[in-house]
Amino acid sequence: MIVYLNNEFLQLEEAKISPFDRGFLFADGVYESIRTYNGKLFYYKDHLKRLRKSLNEIRLLYNETEKIERIIYELINTNNINGEALIYLQITRGTSVPRTHSFTQEDVNPTIFISAAPLKRNEQEQKEGIRVSLQDDIRWLRCDIKSISLLPVIIANQSAVDAGGKEAILRRNGLITEGSHTNFFAIKDKIALTAPAGPLILSGITRMIVLELFNQLEIKVKEEFIKADELKMFNEFFITSTIKEITPVVQIDEWIVGDGKPGELTHKAQNAFDELVENY
Amino acid sequence: MIVYLNNEFLQLEEAKISPFDRGFLFADGVYESIRTYNGKLFYYKDHLKRLRKSLNEIRLLYNETEKIERIIYELINTNNINGEALIYLQITRGTSVPRTHSFTQEDVNPTIFISAAPLKRNEQEQKEGIRVSLQDDIRWLRCDIKSISLLPVIIANQSAVDAGGKEAILRRNGLITEGSHTNFFAIKDKIALTAPAGPLILSGITRMIVLELFNQLEIKVKEEFIKADELKMFNEFFITSTIKEITPVVQIDEWIVGDGKPGELTHKAQNAFDELVENY
């Protein structure tokens, strides 16, 4: 695998970070996951906009975001990825010795790391749906920043996997916020609910697309928190993300949703999404 | 500077981390800062106990903690540190490709990084006291784990520095929790208050020592949250940490505490602390 690190295309084994990189010491950085359809970066402008917002929120000055798109395509070519690609991109506040909490913008060069790998849809998950597990949302209060400060997410995700789930669905003060790396939708009475954009969720690009698609399909969507103790009043659930796309949820911990098969509106959303990406 | 990384003593420039280290991608790791007095590691057993607790809480299997003390002394010698030393130690869940949130213990070797640097007391700060700044505590809900998932702390600390302070004092739901990398004490009517140990603070080793010293001095201490809007009812404040030791707080944002000089019980605590470390 060839990766991009600070102006160089390198074999992964040659790509090395200083242990004094503030990304390693402090999780002082942000990231994006971006994918292609038909070899073309999907909703790239929206990812770039969110990246800039994340950088801005943590006050990380990185002035070369214009160059990133070109680098990504070069990385896809260099790695001979012929099908679809998943791009991972991370920018940290760079290397600074000695370790100090506060930062100056002047003396630090940000670190930028980008990788590209082949990506295939998980057909089985998207057809049959997955089991998820409810976990406590113990994250910080700025989940709208796509930061690499992800240990709370790691712990929640692993606890979900240990409980037999494929994803953690997070609950804060009795309200469902989102998945550990996905957004969460619940449907009842032909109305879809998903948590409102704000500091408690990372408002995903796929989430936004689904809101648009439901709008086009004239399916009503409310951006409202779902109460954890009212989950059983709903009859369809799905999660969304760049990688998971629209993945039905057919079991929440021990509770099997309905007949254990993906629901009707979930199918409609998936079909509309497939049409969108086919023609992208 | 020579550092220790995964069984090797290396020049800092030679010490390199993979960008796929889970510490870099996910802040999936923990750390300790330890110091010497008279060339001897101070309260090492307590630091080691806390390190093991942190590792355990995030389920990071690292079985070689017994070796760390020897490595640290070797690092101090190799770097020709003749005065006191500050040790920084970080363990992450190691390098794993591709990037996935969940982890398996089997296939990943943890990364251990240790650095040692000369350390001198900031005499001026400890004599004259410092200005601090109140900031919102937006961290996760397991601040008792000494994790490297520190972006919220970085943001708070930098905001405090921008506001003219040397440290951020954090406020959650109207209660003072602690500093961005220190514990916080407030004194009135000869009684000292500090936030109780629990998931909302990192209970520092120096905090624990101060509790013991106050006990010996027959000064009453309550482990209770201080209300942010009652700060002005107190007449002395200080912060504690391995590096800051006992540093008086003489100004909180625009408010100058009393006559702007460190208080009497703060002095007593400093003197008792000095006696302790001289004889350590």
Boltz contact constraints between the chains, C-beta under 6 A:
constraints:
  - contact:
      token1: [A, 15]
      token2: [B, 19]
      max_distance: 6.0
  - contact:
      token1: [A, 16]
      token2: [B, 16]
      max_distance: 6.0
  - contact:
      token1: [A, 17]
      token2: [B, 17]
      max_distance: 6.0
  - contact:
      token1: [A, 17]
      token2: [B, 19]
      max_distance: 6.0
  - contact:
      token1: [A, 17]
      token2: [B, 24]
      max_distance: 6.0
  - contact:
      token1: [A, 19]
      token2: [B, 15]
      max_distance: 6.0
  - contact:
      token1: [A, 19]
      token2: [B, 17]
      max_distance: 6.0
  - contact:
      token1: [A, 19]
      token2: [B, 113]
      max_distance: 6.0
  - contact:
      token1: [A, 23]
      token2: [B, 24]
      max_distance: 6.0
  - contact:
      token1: [A, 24]
      token2: [B, 17]
      max_distance: 6.0
  - contact:
      token1: [A, 24]
      token2: [B, 23]
      max_distance: 6.0
  - contact:
      token1: [A, 24]
      token2: [B, 24]
      max_distance: 6.0
  - contact:
      token1: [A, 26]
      token2: [B, 150]
      max_distance: 6.0
  - contact:
      token1: [A, 26]
      token2: [B, 154]
      max_distance: 6.0
  - contact:
      token1: [A, 27]
      token2: [B, 27]
      max_distance: 6.0
  - contact:
      token1: [A, 27]
      token2: [B, 149]
      max_distance: 6.0
  - contact:
      token1: [A, 27]
      token2: [B, 150]
      max_distance: 6.0
  - contact:
      token1: [A, 27]
      token2: [B, 151]
      max_distance: 6.0
  - contact:
      token1: [A, 28]
      token2: [B, 151]
      max_distance: 6.0
  - contact:
      token1: [A, 28]
      token2: [B, 154]
      max_distance: 6.0
  - contact:
      token1: [A, 88]
      token2: [B, 99]
      max_distance: 6.0
  - contact:
      token1: [A, 99]
      token2: [B, 88]
      max_distance: 6.0
  - contact:
      token1: [A, 101]
      token2: [B, 154]
      max_distance: 6.0
  - contact:
      token1: [A, 101]
      token2: [B, 157]
      max_distance: 6.0
  - contact:
      token1: [A, 101]
      token2: [B, 181]
      max_distance: 6.0
  - contact:
      token1: [A, 102]
      token2: [B, 157]
      max_distance: 6.0
  - contact:
      token1: [A, 102]
      token2: [B, 158]
      max_distance: 6.0
  - contact:
      token1: [A, 102]
      token2: [B, 161]
      max_distance: 6.0
  - contact:
      token1: [A, 103]
      token2: [B, 158]
      max_distance: 6.0
  - contact:
      token1: [A, 113]
      token2: [B, 19]
      max_distance: 6.0
  - contact:
      token1: [A, 138]
      token2: [B, 140]
      max_distance: 6.0
  - contact:
      token1: [A, 138]
      token2: [B, 141]
      max_distance: 6.0
  - contact:
      token1: [A, 138]
      token2: [B, 142]
      max_distance: 6.0
  - contact:
      token1: [A, 139]
      token2: [B, 140]
      max_distance: 6.0
  - contact:
      token1: [A, 140]
      token2: [B, 138]
      max_distance: 6.0
  - contact:
      token1: [A, 140]
      token2: [B, 139]
      max_distance: 6.0
  - contact:
      token1: [A, 140]
      token2: [B, 140]
      max_distance: 6.0
  - contact:
      token1: [A, 140]
      token2: [B, 152]
      max_distance: 6.0
  - contact:
      token1: [A, 141]
      token2: [B, 138]
      max_distance: 6.0
  - contact:
      token1: [A, 142]
      token2: [B, 138]
      max_distance: 6.0
  - contact:
      token1: [A, 147]
      token2: [B, 151]
      max_distance: 6.0
  - contact:
      token1: [A, 149]
      token2: [B, 27]
      max_distance: 6.0
  - contact:
      token1: [A, 149]
      token2: [B, 149]
      max_distance: 6.0
  - contact:
      token1: [A, 149]
      token2: [B, 151]
      max_distance: 6.0
  - contact:
      token1: [A, 150]
      token2: [B, 26]
      max_distance: 6.0
  - contact:
      token1: [A, 150]
      token2: [B, 27]
      max_distance: 6.0
  - contact:
      token1: [A, 151]
      token2: [B, 27]
      max_distance: 6.0
  - contact:
      token1: [A, 151]
      token2: [B, 28]
      max_distance: 6.0
  - contact:
      token1: [A, 151]
      token2: [B, 147]
      max_distance: 6.0
  - contact:
      token1: [A, 151]
      token2: [B, 149]
      max_distance: 6.0
  - contact:
      token1: [A, 152]
      token2: [B, 140]
      max_distance: 6.0
  - contact:
      token1: [A, 154]
      token2: [B, 26]
      max_distance: 6.0
  - contact:
      token1: [A, 154]
      token2: [B, 28]
      max_distance: 6.0
  - contact:
      token1: [A, 154]
      token2: [B, 101]
      max_distance: 6.0
  - contact:
      token1: [A, 157]
      token2: [B, 101]
      max_distance: 6.0
  - contact:
      token1: [A, 157]
      token2: [B, 102]
      max_distance: 6.0
  - contact:
      token1: [A, 158]
      token2: [B, 102]
      max_distance: 6.0
  - contact:
      token1: [A, 158]
      token2: [B, 103]
      max_distance: 6.0
  - contact:
      token1: [A, 161]
      token2: [B, 102]
      max_distance: 6.0
  - contact:
      token1: [A, 181]
      token2: [B, 101]
      max_distance: 6.0
